[in-house]
Amino acid sequence: MRTVNRVKRMLGGALLGAALGGIVAGCSSVPIPPTYTQPELRAICERRGGWWHDDDLMGGFCEYQAASVQAP
């Protein structure tokens, strides 16, 4: 009787582990799109007073001039 219970527990644990593994594997294959596209980032940058620089390596970046560096 003890071996039957032990086998049931082992089988239940194996099924639970397989189910959790399937859920984790299924969620990890979903591609995550970028939050903002490059044109949206450029528009945000220009609205906030920055200069947009197109860059092939990174896709572009925004440059701001600090208030302490501005000419009088």
Helices and strands as residue ranges (DSSP letters): H 2-28, H 38-47, E 51-53, E 61-63, G 67-69
